[in-house]
């Protein structure tokens, strides 16, 4: 695999406190904020050339200098990363957009973008000597945790709502994880995870409650920049449950700018897409709040979007506003219509969460928020087969 990690420390984006990245960390308890991994980017700039990256063996770990795992033997992989960026010619013409693209994350191991974050988190947990990992999940994160924990020789426990798609339960069980199904939503699962972590010594790998899932997800931003020959697209439309990918890509763009690798200084306008039945980020954005409130009675066909409150609401809102982006809620009927249309017009059977981004594109173009000539990237975060 590629070279050494230039990870230096973890820092709190709220209070600026820094802590060691070579000890087990969770989040900044003083600010209830995620830790963000920091790298010696000046040193990376001296040793890496962006044009070298494309010639390295494919996969997420070709960016090892900018990822948190120090020892190459700890960089566990199932082949995650370097997913296709598909130009949607026919669907774009249908919607009146000249440059509509889909980042197809459904081809990742375990069938979703969750493979990226869990690969990084479990690899770093292994390096830090953690042996037992636990996660609350709305679906795909559970299967990814189970698979990467099995690959690393670690114990795994997955706690999911009882109405989680059956495929997610099966893939977690078959990889050897203990699976608990609970009444309620992911927030109810998170309460059980917190208790077991405190009482039984499990390490909690919840979204943003450890620092490294974010690092795996940020690689999506690196890949986009590389695919567009280091010129960022105009708009990125992202389905937002926990929001790790959105925050991760914003972090990736900051890092690429510091490295001097970007050909354009203008950042993509980030669009957070949620379901009408669970839209805490959209509500907070619309009223100008700095954080999200808990969404009572969350419901949607897109299980990955049924997250009543992200732990990193402040970061999500900050990154959207910093990019001059927006947040948008779409109805389930439009999600299902877009899912079918994507399959019939472009041959991609996407997850409902991914389909939500295409429903949002249509609405944003109608409103004049997206121009016909702009480069627009939607994210399909998982394969539709897992929701049958």
C-alpha positions as CSV (number, residue, x, y, z in Angstrom):
1,X,0.0,0.0,0.0
2,X,0.9,3.7,-0.2
3,X,3.2,5.6,2.2
4,X,3.1,6.8,5.8
5,X,0.2,8.7,7.4
6,X,0.9,12.4,8.1
7,X,-1.7,12.4,10.9
8,X,-0.7,14.8,13.7
9,X,-3.5,15.2,16.2
10,X,-7.2,15.5,16.7
11,X,-8.8,18.9,17.2
12,X,-12.2,20.2,18.2
13,X,-13.8,22.5,15.7
14,X,-15.7,24.3,18.4
15,X,-13.2,25.1,21.2
16,X,-9.9,24.4,19.3
17,X,-8.7,21.9,21.9
18,X,-6.3,19.3,20.6
19,X,-5.7,15.7,21.8
20,X,-3.4,12.8,20.8
21,X,-4.4,10.7,17.8
22,X,-2.4,7.8,19.1
23,X,-4.7,7.2,22.0
24,X,-8.3,6.0,22.0
25,X,-10.6,9.1,21.6
26,X,-14.4,9.5,21.2
27,X,-15.5,13.2,20.9
28,X,-14.9,16.5,22.7
29,X,-17.1,16.2,25.8
30,X,-16.6,19.9,26.6
31,X,-18.3,20.9,23.4
32,X,-20.3,17.7,22.5
33,X,-18.5,18.0,19.2
34,X,-16.7,15.5,17.0
35,X,-12.9,15.5,16.9
36,X,-11.5,16.3,13.4
37,X,-8.2,14.6,12.3
38,X,-5.4,17.0,11.4
39,X,-2.5,16.2,9.1
40,X,0.9,17.9,8.4
41,X,-0.3,19.1,5.0
42,X,2.8,21.2,4.4
43,X,4.9,18.0,4.7
44,X,2.5,16.1,2.4
45,X,2.8,18.9,-0.2
46,X,6.6,18.3,-0.2
47,X,6.4,14.6,-0.8
48,X,3.3,14.0,-2.9
49,X,2.4,15.1,-6.4
50,X,-1.3,14.9,-7.2
51,X,-0.5,13.3,-10.5
52,X,1.0,10.3,-8.7
53,X,-2.3,9.4,-7.1
54,X,-3.9,8.0,-10.3
55,X,-1.1,5.5,-10.9
56,X,-1.3,3.9,-7.5
57,X,-3.3,0.7,-7.0
58,X,-7.0,1.4,-6.9
59,X,-8.8,1.8,-3.6
60,X,-9.3,4.1,-0.7
61,X,-5.9,3.4,0.8
62,X,-4.0,4.9,-2.1
63,X,-4.6,8.2,-0.2
64,X,-2.8,6.7,2.9
65,X,-0.8,9.8,3.6
66,X,-4.1,11.7,4.2
67,X,-5.7,8.9,6.2
68,X,-5.3,8.1,9.9
69,X,-3.8,4.6,10.0
70,X,0.0,4.6,10.5
71,X,1.0,0.9,10.1
72,X,0.3,-0.4,6.6
73,X,-0.6,-3.9,8.0
74,X,-3.5,-2.3,9.8
75,X,-5.1,-0.9,6.6
76,X,-7.7,-3.5,6.3
77,X,-9.6,-3.5,3.0
78,X,-12.4,-5.2,1.1
79,X,-11.8,-3.2,-2.0
80,X,-13.7,0.0,-1.0
81,X,-13.4,3.3,-2.9
82,X,-12.8,4.4,-6.5
83,X,-16.4,4.0,-7.3
84,X,-17.7,5.1,-10.8
85,X,-18.7,8.6,-11.6
86,X,-21.4,8.2,-14.2
87,X,-22.6,10.9,-16.5
88,X,-26.4,10.7,-16.7
89,X,-26.8,11.7,-20.3
90,X,-30.4,10.6,-20.8
91,X,-31.7,11.6,-17.4
92,X,-29.9,14.9,-17.6
93,X,-31.6,15.6,-20.9
94,X,-34.9,14.7,-19.4
95,X,-34.3,17.1,-16.5
96,X,-32.8,19.9,-18.7
97,X,-29.3,19.6,-17.3
98,X,-26.2,19.3,-19.5
99,X,-23.8,18.0,-17.0
100,X,-25.5,15.7,-14.5
101,X,-23.4,13.0,-12.8
102,X,-24.0,10.2,-10.4
103,X,-21.3,9.0,-7.9
104,X,-22.3,5.3,-7.7
105,X,-21.5,4.2,-4.2
106,X,-23.6,1.0,-4.4
107,X,-20.7,-0.9,-5.9
108,X,-18.7,-0.6,-2.6
109,X,-18.2,-3.8,-0.5
110,X,-21.4,-4.5,1.5
111,X,-23.3,-2.5,-1.1
112,X,-23.0,1.1,0.2
113,X,-20.8,4.1,1.0
114,X,-20.7,3.0,4.6
115,X,-17.9,0.7,3.7
116,X,-15.6,3.7,3.3
117,X,-16.2,5.1,6.8
118,X,-16.2,1.7,8.6
119,X,-13.0,0.6,6.8
120,X,-11.2,3.6,8.2
121,X,-12.8,3.4,11.7
122,X,-12.2,-0.3,12.1
123,X,-8.6,-0.1,10.8
124,X,-7.7,2.6,13.3
125,X,-9.5,0.8,16.1
126,X,-7.4,-2.2,15.3
127,X,-4.3,-0.1,15.4
128,X,-5.3,1.3,18.8
129,X,-5.8,-2.2,20.3
130,X,-9.7,-2.1,20.4
131,X,-11.2,-5.6,20.2
132,X,-15.0,-5.0,20.6
133,X,-17.0,-2.6,18.5
134,X,-20.6,-1.7,18.6
135,X,-22.9,0.5,16.4
136,X,-26.4,1.7,16.2
137,X,-27.6,1.7,12.6
138,X,-30.5,2.5,10.3
139,X,-29.3,-0.2,8.0
140,X,-26.1,-0.2,5.9
141,X,-23.6,0.8,8.6
142,X,-24.4,-2.4,10.5
143,X,-23.5,-4.7,7.7
144,X,-20.3,-2.7,6.9
145,X,-19.2,-2.8,10.6
146,X,-19.8,-6.5,10.8
147,X,-17.8,-7.2,7.6
148,X,-14.8,-5.0,8.5
149,X,-14.8,-6.3,12.1
150,X,-14.7,-9.8,10.8
151,X,-11.8,-8.9,8.4
152,X,-9.9,-7.4,11.4
153,X,-10.6,-10.3,13.7
154,X,-12.7,-8.2,16.1
155,X,-16.0,-8.7,17.9
156,X,-19.0,-6.7,16.6
157,X,-22.4,-5.9,17.9
158,X,-25.0,-4.2,15.7
159,X,-28.2,-2.6,17.2
160,X,-30.9,-1.7,14.7
161,X,-34.6,-0.8,14.6
162,X,-36.8,-3.8,14.1
163,X,-38.1,-2.5,10.8
164,X,-34.6,-2.2,9.3
165,X,-34.5,-3.8,5.8
166,X,-34.0,-7.6,6.3
167,X,-30.9,-7.7,4.1
168,X,-29.0,-5.5,6.6
169,X,-29.8,-7.9,9.4
170,X,-28.8,-10.9,7.5
171,X,-25.4,-9.5,6.3
172,X,-24.6,-8.4,9.9
173,X,-25.4,-11.9,11.3
174,X,-23.6,-13.9,8.6
175,X,-20.4,-11.9,9.3
176,X,-20.6,-13.0,12.9
177,X,-21.9,-9.9,14.6
178,X,-24.3,-10.0,17.5
179,X,-27.5,-8.4,16.2
180,X,-30.0,-6.7,18.4
181,X,-33.3,-5.4,17.0
182,X,-35.2,-2.8,19.0
183,X,-38.5,-0.9,18.8
184,X,-38.2,2.7,17.6
185,X,-35.5,4.4,15.4
186,X,-31.8,4.8,15.3
187,X,-31.9,7.1,18.3
188,X,-33.4,4.4,20.4
189,X,-30.7,2.0,19.2
190,X,-28.1,4.6,20.1
191,X,-29.3,4.6,23.8
192,X,-28.7,0.8,24.0
193,X,-25.3,1.2,22.4
194,X,-24.3,3.9,24.9
195,X,-25.3,1.6,27.8
196,X,-23.5,-1.4,26.5
197,X,-20.4,0.7,25.7
198,X,-20.3,2.0,29.3
199,X,-21.2,-1.3,31.1
200,X,-19.6,-4.0,28.9
201,X,-16.5,-2.4,27.4
202,X,-17.6,-2.1,23.8
203,X,-16.2,0.7,21.7
204,X,-19.0,2.9,20.2
205,X,-18.5,3.5,16.5
206,X,-21.6,5.7,16.2
207,X,-21.6,8.4,13.5
208,X,-19.3,11.2,14.7
209,X,-18.8,9.7,18.1
210,X,-15.4,8.5,17.0
211,X,-13.1,10.5,14.8
212,X,-12.3,8.2,11.9
213,X,-15.4,7.2,9.9
214,X,-15.3,10.8,8.7
215,X,-11.8,10.2,7.3
216,X,-12.9,7.3,5.2
217,X,-15.9,9.2,3.8
218,X,-13.8,12.3,2.9
219,X,-12.1,10.3,0.2
220,X,-15.2,10.7,-1.9
221,X,-14.2,14.3,-2.1
222,X,-10.7,13.4,-3.2
223,X,-12.1,11.1,-5.9
224,X,-14.4,13.8,-7.3
225,X,-11.7,16.3,-7.5
226,X,-9.4,13.9,-9.3
227,X,-12.2,12.7,-11.7
228,X,-12.9,16.3,-12.7
229,X,-9.1,16.9,-13.3
230,X,-8.8,18.9,-10.0
231,X,-11.6,21.3,-10.8
232,X,-14.5,20.9,-8.4
233,X,-18.1,20.6,-9.7
234,X,-20.6,23.4,-9.2
235,X,-23.1,21.5,-7.0
236,X,-23.0,18.3,-4.9
237,X,-26.3,16.9,-3.8
238,X,-26.0,14.5,-0.9
239,X,-28.6,12.5,1.1
240,X,-28.2,13.4,4.7
241,X,-28.9,11.2,7.7
242,X,-25.9,11.4,10.0
243,X,-24.1,13.7,7.5
244,X,-20.6,12.2,7.6
245,X,-20.1,12.3,3.9
246,X,-21.2,15.9,3.5
247,X,-18.9,17.1,6.3
248,X,-16.1,14.7,5.1
249,X,-16.1,16.1,1.5
250,X,-16.0,19.7,2.8
251,X,-13.0,18.6,4.9
252,X,-11.4,17.0,1.8
253,X,-11.8,20.2,-0.2
254,X,-10.1,22.2,2.6
255,X,-7.2,19.7,2.6
256,X,-6.9,19.7,-1.2
257,X,-6.8,23.5,-1.2
258,X,-4.1,23.5,1.4
259,X,-2.1,21.1,-0.7
260,X,-2.4,23.4,-3.7
261,X,-4.0,20.7,-5.8
262,X,-7.2,22.4,-6.9
263,X,-7.5,24.3,-10.2
264,X,-10.5,26.4,-9.1
265,X,-11.0,28.2,-5.8
266,X,-14.8,28.1,-5.8
267,X,-16.3,25.3,-3.7
268,X,-19.3,23.2,-4.8
269,X,-22.6,24.4,-3.4
270,X,-23.5,21.6,-1.0
271,X,-27.1,20.4,-0.9
272,X,-28.4,18.4,2.0
273,X,-31.4,16.3,1.0
274,X,-33.7,14.7,3.5
275,X,-37.1,13.1,3.5
276,X,-40.2,15.1,4.4
277,X,-40.9,12.7,7.2
278,X,-37.5,13.3,8.8
279,X,-35.9,16.6,8.0
280,X,-34.1,18.1,11.0
281,X,-31.3,19.6,9.0
282,X,-33.7,21.2,6.5
283,X,-35.8,22.7,9.3
284,X,-32.7,24.1,11.1
285,X,-31.3,25.5,7.9
286,X,-34.6,27.2,7.0
287,X,-35.0,29.0,10.3
288,X,-31.3,30.0,10.5
289,X,-30.5,27.8,13.5
290,X,-27.0,26.8,14.4
291,X,-27.9,23.2,15.3
292,X,-30.7,20.8,14.7
293,X,-33.5,19.8,16.9
294,X,-34.7,16.2,17.5
295,X,-37.3,15.3,14.9
296,X,-40.3,13.7,16.6
297,X,-42.2,10.9,14.7
298,X,-39.5,10.3,12.0
299,X,-40.8,8.2,9.1
300,X,-39.6,7.6,5.5
301,X,-39.1,4.7,3.1
302,X,-35.5,5.8,2.9
303,X,-34.3,4.1,6.2
304,X,-30.9,5.8,6.0
305,X,-32.5,9.2,6.2
306,X,-34.6,8.3,9.3
307,X,-32.1,9.9,11.6
308,X,-34.0,12.3,14.0
309,X,-30.9,14.3,14.9
310,X,-27.3,14.1,13.8
311,X,-24.6,14.4,16.4
312,X,-22.8,16.8,14.1
313,X,-25.7,19.1,13.2
314,X,-23.6,22.2,13.8
315,X,-20.9,21.0,11.4
316,X,-23.4,20.0,8.7
317,X,-25.2,23.4,8.8
318,X,-21.9,25.3,8.9
319,X,-20.5,23.5,5.9
320,X,-23.7,24.0,3.9
321,X,-23.8,27.7,4.6
322,X,-20.1,28.1,4.0
323,X,-20.5,26.7,0.5
324,X,-23.6,28.9,-0.3
325,X,-25.6,25.6,-0.4
326,X,-29.0,24.7,0.7
327,X,-31.1,22.0,2.3
328,X,-34.2,20.4,0.8
329,X,-36.8,17.9,1.9
330,X,-38.5,15.6,-0.6
331,X,-41.6,13.4,-0.2
332,X,-41.4,9.7,-0.2
333,X,-43.6,9.4,-3.4
334,X,-41.1,11.6,-5.2
335,X,-38.2,9.4,-3.9
336,X,-39.8,6.2,-5.2
337,X,-40.6,7.9,-8.5
338,X,-37.0,9.0,-8.9
339,X,-35.7,5.6,-8.0
340,X,-37.8,3.9,-10.7
341,X,-36.9,6.6,-13.2
342,X,-33.1,6.2,-12.5
343,X,-33.4,2.5,-13.1
344,X,-35.4,2.7,-16.3
345,X,-33.6,5.6,-17.9
346,X,-30.0,4.9,-16.8
347,X,-30.0,1.3,-15.6
348,X,-29.0,2.1,-12.0
349,X,-31.1,0.5,-9.3
350,X,-30.3,2.9,-6.5
351,X,-31.1,3.1,-2.9
352,X,-34.0,5.3,-1.9
353,X,-31.6,7.7,-0.2
354,X,-29.7,8.1,-3.5
355,X,-32.9,8.5,-5.4
356,X,-33.8,11.4,-3.1
357,X,-31.0,13.4,-4.5
358,X,-32.4,13.1,-8.0
359,X,-35.8,14.1,-6.9
360,X,-34.1,17.1,-5.3
361,X,-32.3,18.0,-8.6
362,X,-35.6,18.2,-10.4
363,X,-37.0,20.5,-7.8
364,X,-33.9,22.7,-7.6
365,X,-33.7,23.1,-11.4
366,X,-37.4,24.0,-11.6
367,X,-36.8,26.8,-9.0
368,X,-33.8,28.1,-10.9
369,X,-31.3,27.3,-8.2
370,X,-29.4,25.0,-10.6
371,X,-28.5,26.3,-14.1
372,X,-28.6,24.0,-17.1
373,X,-24.9,24.3,-17.8
374,X,-23.7,23.6,-14.2
375,X,-21.8,20.5,-13.3
376,X,-24.0,18.7,-10.7
377,X,-23.0,15.5,-8.9
378,X,-25.7,13.4,-7.1
379,X,-24.7,10.6,-4.7
380,X,-26.3,7.2,-4.8
381,X,-25.2,5.9,-1.5
382,X,-26.2,2.2,-1.8
383,X,-27.7,-0.5,-4.0
384,X,-31.4,-0.8,-4.3
385,X,-31.4,-4.6,-4.0
386,X,-30.8,-4.3,-0.2
387,X,-34.2,-2.7,0.3
388,X,-36.3,-5.4,-1.3
